[in-house]
Structure formats: C-alpha cells, structure tokens
Amino acid sequence: MSGAGAQGPMRLTVDARNDQYDPDDDRWLDQAGSLYQGLRAEVDVVPGERAVPGAKGMVDQLIIALGSAGAFNAAVECFRAWLGRDRDRRIDLTWDDGGVMRSVRLTGGATDTATLRELAVLAARQAGDQPWPAGTEPS
C-alpha cells in the first residue's frame, strides 16, 4: 500500500459479532459479509486464514492493512456505517502495538473514542504519516 512507512502498514484484525445470531446463520453471514465487502472496497485486505472448502459460513475475521491515516479514516467510516444499521452489532479490533496485543470493541452506541484516537495515531505513525490532523479525529 502506498504511504506505508518503514515498519509497513499496520495490520488490524476485524471481527464482526452479534449475539442475536448463530455465527453460521445465513442472515448473520450476509450482515458480516456486507461489512467485509465494504472494507475490501476501501482498504487493503491482508491474506489470512481461508474458510475450509465445503464448510458452511465464511471467515470470522478479516485482517486489513492500514498504510495511511486516510486508510484508517476510510475503515472507521465503514465501521460507523455498518454499526449504525443495528444496535446489536459490534466490531472487535485487535492489533500488535510493539509486541503487545491490544484491542478495542466498537458498538453502535458506545465506542471508546480515546482508544480509537490512540489507534489512529499509532496507524499514522507506523505508516510514516503526520499525526492525525486536527478536526478529523474519530468521534
């Protein structure tokens, strides 16, 4: 991805969840698929685990590469749009921060904006971009 710094793009694992559905429920697979499809259209997807051929369902997680603050912003907009459609949805994000695994849970009603802001700064720093521009922070 262009704009990636010396460390390369930040890898962020995206795990869509909803306690109202079984993970193999076709309705849930359609909902999670819409998030993953939207992310694939906006940011780079890193090859990860593949679904077992012939098994029902799809990969539960998606790994995206954030090579710039712009890519992070595009991902956040996808998250917001998807979460805004159903209050029972959530997205669990995990990433490696210098050898320490960190995570945050995004929900439609309550998102830890301080952690999201910190994640944005980390993604920009790792990509070699300037710190998150004023007035464009996630809210």
NUZAKE-532564 format. One record per residue (C-alpha): x, y, z; residue in three letters; residue number from 1. Coordinates in steps of 0.1 Angstrom, whole numbers, plus 5000, padded with zeros to 4 digits. Layout:
<xx X; yy Y; zz Z; aa ALA; i NUM>
...
***
This chain:
<xx 5000; yy 5000; zz 5000; aa MET; i 1>
<xx 5014; yy 5034; zz 4992; aa SER; i 2>
<xx 5023; yy 5056; zz 5021; aa GLY; i 3>
<xx 5034; yy 5027; zz 5042; aa ALA; i 4>
<xx 5063; yy 5036; zz 5065; aa GLY; i 5>
<xx 5095; yy 5016; zz 5072; aa ALA; i 6>
<xx 5075; yy 4993; zz 5095; aa GLN; i 7>
<xx 5050; yy 4986; zz 5068; aa GLY; i 8>
<xx 5012; yy 4990; zz 5071; aa PRO; i 9>
<xx 4996; yy 4984; zz 5105; aa MET; i 10>
<xx 4976; yy 4951; zz 5105; aa ARG; i 11>
<xx 4943; yy 4953; zz 5122; aa LEU; i 12>
<xx 4921; yy 4923; zz 5128; aa THR; i 13>
<xx 4884; yy 4930; zz 5123; aa VAL; i 14>
<xx 4860; yy 4906; zz 5140; aa ASP; i 15>
<xx 4823; yy 4913; zz 5134; aa ALA; i 16>
<xx 4799; yy 4900; zz 5161; aa ARG; i 17>
<xx 4763; yy 4899; zz 5171; aa ASN; i 18>
<xx 4749; yy 4879; zz 5200; aa ASP; i 19>
<xx 4715; yy 4877; zz 5184; aa GLN; i 20>
<xx 4727; yy 4853; zz 5156; aa TYR; i 21>
<xx 4745; yy 4820; zz 5154; aa ASP; i 22>
<xx 4778; yy 4825; zz 5136; aa PRO; i 23>
<xx 4766; yy 4802; zz 5108; aa ASP; i 24>
<xx 4731; yy 4818; zz 5104; aa ASP; i 25>
<xx 4727; yy 4830; zz 5068; aa ASP; i 26>
<xx 4712; yy 4863; zz 5079; aa ARG; i 27>
<xx 4743; yy 4870; zz 5100; aa TRP; i 28>
<xx 4767; yy 4859; zz 5073; aa LEU; i 29>
<xx 4750; yy 4884; zz 5050; aa ASP; i 30>
<xx 4754; yy 4912; zz 5075; aa GLN; i 31>
<xx 4791; yy 4904; zz 5083; aa ALA; i 32>
<xx 4797; yy 4900; zz 5046; aa GLY; i 33>
<xx 4785; yy 4935; zz 5039; aa SER; i 34>
<xx 4810; yy 4949; zz 5064; aa LEU; i 35>
<xx 4839; yy 4929; zz 5050; aa TYR; i 36>
<xx 4829; yy 4938; zz 5014; aa GLN; i 37>
<xx 4828; yy 4975; zz 5023; aa GLY; i 38>
<xx 4862; yy 4973; zz 5039; aa LEU; i 39>
<xx 4876; yy 4954; zz 5009; aa ARG; i 40>
<xx 4864; yy 4982; zz 4987; aa ALA; i 41>
<xx 4881; yy 5009; zz 5008; aa GLU; i 42>
<xx 4913; yy 4994; zz 5023; aa VAL; i 43>
<xx 4939; yy 4967; zz 5016; aa ASP; i 44>
<xx 4930; yy 4933; zz 5029; aa VAL; i 45>
<xx 4959; yy 4911; zz 5041; aa VAL; i 46>
<xx 4957; yy 4874; zz 5032; aa PRO; i 47>
<xx 4947; yy 4854; zz 5062; aa GLY; i 48>
<xx 4930; yy 4822; zz 5071; aa GLU; i 49>
<xx 4907; yy 4808; zz 5045; aa ARG; i 50>
<xx 4874; yy 4791; zz 5051; aa ALA; i 51>
<xx 4876; yy 4753; zz 5048; aa VAL; i 52>
<xx 4862; yy 4742; zz 5013; aa PRO; i 53>
<xx 4827; yy 4728; zz 5017; aa GLY; i 54>
<xx 4822; yy 4743; zz 5052; aa ALA; i 55>
<xx 4793; yy 4765; zz 5058; aa LYS; i 56>
<xx 4799; yy 4801; zz 5066; aa GLY; i 57>
<xx 4828; yy 4824; zz 5060; aa MET; i 58>
<xx 4860; yy 4836; zz 5077; aa VAL; i 59>
<xx 4850; yy 4851; zz 5110; aa ASP; i 60>
<xx 4878; yy 4877; zz 5109; aa GLN; i 61>
<xx 4893; yy 4900; zz 5083; aa LEU; i 62>
<xx 4928; yy 4914; zz 5085; aa ILE; i 63>
<xx 4932; yy 4948; zz 5069; aa ILE; i 64>
<xx 4964; yy 4968; zz 5063; aa ALA; i 65>
<xx 4963; yy 5005; zz 5072; aa LEU; i 66>
<xx 4991; yy 5022; zz 5054; aa GLY; i 67>
<xx 4980; yy 5058; zz 5059; aa SER; i 68>
<xx 4957; yy 5079; zz 5081; aa ALA; i 69>
<xx 4934; yy 5081; zz 5051; aa GLY; i 70>
<xx 4930; yy 5043; zz 5050; aa ALA; i 71>
<xx 4923; yy 5044; zz 5087; aa PHE; i 72>
<xx 4897; yy 5071; zz 5082; aa ASN; i 73>
<xx 4881; yy 5050; zz 5054; aa ALA; i 74>
<xx 4879; yy 5020; zz 5077; aa ALA; i 75>
<xx 4864; yy 5040; zz 5105; aa VAL; i 76>
<xx 4837; yy 5053; zz 5082; aa GLU; i 77>
<xx 4829; yy 5017; zz 5071; aa CYS; i 78>
<xx 4827; yy 5007; zz 5108; aa PHE; i 79>
<xx 4803; yy 5036; zz 5116; aa ARG; i 80>
<xx 4780; yy 5029; zz 5087; aa ALA; i 81>
<xx 4778; yy 4992; zz 5094; aa TRP; i 82>
<xx 4773; yy 4996; zz 5132; aa LEU; i 83>
<xx 4747; yy 5023; zz 5126; aa GLY; i 84>
<xx 4723; yy 4997; zz 5110; aa ARG; i 85>
<xx 4718; yy 4975; zz 5140; aa ASP; i 86>
<xx 4723; yy 4983; zz 5177; aa ARG; i 87>
<xx 4732; yy 4946; zz 5185; aa ASP; i 88>
<xx 4763; yy 4947; zz 5162; aa ARG; i 89>
<xx 4798; yy 4951; zz 5174; aa ARG; i 90>
<xx 4833; yy 4950; zz 5159; aa ILE; i 91>
<xx 4862; yy 4937; zz 5179; aa ASP; i 92>
<xx 4895; yy 4952; zz 5166; aa LEU; i 93>
<xx 4929; yy 4937; zz 5176; aa THR; i 94>
<xx 4964; yy 4949; zz 5167; aa TRP; i 95>
<xx 5001; yy 4944; zz 5177; aa ASP; i 96>
<xx 5015; yy 4975; zz 5194; aa ASP; i 97>
<xx 5052; yy 4969; zz 5196; aa GLY; i 98>
<xx 5048; yy 4933; zz 5206; aa GLY; i 99>
<xx 5018; yy 4939; zz 5229; aa VAL; i 100>
<xx 4984; yy 4927; zz 5216; aa MET; i 101>
<xx 4958; yy 4954; zz 5221; aa ARG; i 102>
<xx 4921; yy 4955; zz 5214; aa SER; i 103>
<xx 4890; yy 4977; zz 5213; aa VAL; i 104>
<xx 4853; yy 4969; zz 5209; aa ARG; i 105>
<xx 4832; yy 4992; zz 5188; aa LEU; i 106>
<xx 4795; yy 4993; zz 5192; aa THR; i 107>
<xx 4768; yy 5014; zz 5177; aa GLY; i 108>
<xx 4760; yy 5032; zz 5209; aa GLY; i 109>
<xx 4793; yy 5034; zz 5228; aa ALA; i 110>
<xx 4828; yy 5034; zz 5213; aa THR; i 111>
<xx 4859; yy 5041; zz 5232; aa ASP; i 112>
<xx 4870; yy 5072; zz 5213; aa THR; i 113>
<xx 4901; yy 5077; zz 5233; aa ALA; i 114>
<xx 4914; yy 5042; zz 5223; aa THR; i 115>
<xx 4902; yy 5048; zz 5187; aa LEU; i 116>
<xx 4921; yy 5081; zz 5186; aa ARG; i 117>
<xx 4952; yy 5064; zz 5200; aa GLU; i 118>
<xx 4949; yy 5036; zz 5174; aa LEU; i 119>
<xx 4946; yy 5063; zz 5146; aa ALA; i 120>
<xx 4978; yy 5080; zz 5158; aa VAL; i 121>
<xx 4996; yy 5046; zz 5160; aa LEU; i 122>
<xx 4984; yy 5037; zz 5125; aa ALA; i 123>
<xx 4996; yy 5071; zz 5111; aa ALA; i 124>
<xx 5030; yy 5068; zz 5129; aa ARG; i 125>
<xx 5036; yy 5033; zz 5117; aa GLN; i 126>
<xx 5027; yy 5044; zz 5081; aa ALA; i 127>
<xx 5050; yy 5073; zz 5083; aa GLY; i 128>
<xx 5022; yy 5099; zz 5080; aa ASP; i 129>
<xx 5018; yy 5130; zz 5100; aa GLN; i 130>
<xx 4998; yy 5127; zz 5133; aa PRO; i 131>
<xx 4961; yy 5126; zz 5129; aa TRP; i 132>
<xx 4950; yy 5161; zz 5116; aa PRO; i 133>
<xx 4931; yy 5183; zz 5139; aa ALA; i 134>
<xx 4894; yy 5183; zz 5134; aa GLY; i 135>
<xx 4894; yy 5149; zz 5117; aa THR; i 136>
<xx 4896; yy 5127; zz 5148; aa GLU; i 137>
<xx 4871; yy 5098; zz 5152; aa PRO; i 138>
<xx 4842; yy 5108; zz 5174; aa SER; i 139>
***
